C-alpha cells in the first residue's frame, strides 16, 4: 500500500488489533512468539508500507491448523 504517516498509523492500528485478538490463544508458547513487524520500501512507483503479524513459523502453522487463531483474529477486525 502506498505510504504516508496517516496510512502507516492506520495499518499499525489494525496490526495491533489483530495481535491483541491472536493473544487470546490458550498456547502460551504461541502467544509469546507473536510479533508485529512494519516494513517500508521505496521504488520507482513510490513508497510502500507493509504491516505483518505472525508467530514462529513451525509453531504458528501448527496452531493455525489446529485452531485457526490467526484467521479468527483477522476476521475479528474485518479482514
Buried (B, 14 or more C-beta within 10 A) or exposed (E): EEBEEEBBEBBBEBBBBBBBBBEEBEBEEBBEBBEBEEEEEEEEEEBBBBBEBBBBEEBBEBBBEEBEBBEBBBEBBEE
